[in-house]
């Protein structure tokens, strides 16, 4: 089943509880946790809002090239001129 069909089935009014539990278990979550229903309900509210991200046209956009130096470099004292 395509990811688009799975998403539509998951977000349909009747949902797909079994599919959700399967994905949750694959992600290492405890499917017997009493909060799973709460997580399921939350995801069903949030996921449709994220669909806009799938629809973004990023062709021709270069990824940001941000460099975060290791903490050890940041914490060193700057070199003194002439040393």
N, C-alpha and C positions, 0 to 999 in steps of 0.2 A: 504494500500500500504506500502511495506517495506521501511525503511529509505534508503536502497541502491537504490531501484527503484526510489524513490522520488528524490534522489540526481542526479541520471543519467538523469532523465527527466528534472530537473532544469538546469543541465549543458548542455543539448543538444543544438544544434545550434539555435533552435527556442525558447529555454528557457521555463519558466513557470511563467509568470508575475503574474497571478492570485494567484498561490501558494505562491509566494514571498510576495504579498500584504497581504495574509491571515496570514502568519507567522509574518510579520511586525506588523500587527494590533494586533495579539495575544501578541506580545512583548511590546505593549503599544506605538508604533510609530504612528505618524500622517500620514496615507496613502495618504492624500491630499497634503502633503508637496511637493513642487516642486523639492526637492533634492532626492526624492525616486528613480527616474530613475538613477541618478548618483550612489546612494548606490547599486542598483540592478546591474549595470554594474561593479562596483568595486567588489562586492561579487562574481560575475561570473568569475572574473579574479583570485581572491585570493583563493577561495574554492578548486579548483583542486590541488593547491599546498599543501593544508592541508591533502590531501588524504594519503600522506606518513605517517602521524601520525597514521591513522587507521591501517596501515600495520605493525606497530612496534610490535615485539614480546616481551612483557614485562613479560612473565611468568617466575617466579623465581626471579624477581627483586622486592626487598622490597621498599616500599615508603620511601622517605627521612623523617626522624624524626627530624624536625627542630623546636626549641622552641624559640619563640619571647616573652620575658617577657613583662608584661604590662608597659607602659611608667612610671607609678607611681613608680615602683620598680627601674627602670633605673635611675630616677632623684633623688633618695634618696642618701644622702651622705653615704659612706661606714662606717660601724661600726669601732670604734677605738679599737685597741687591749687593753684588760684589762678593758673594760667598761661593 
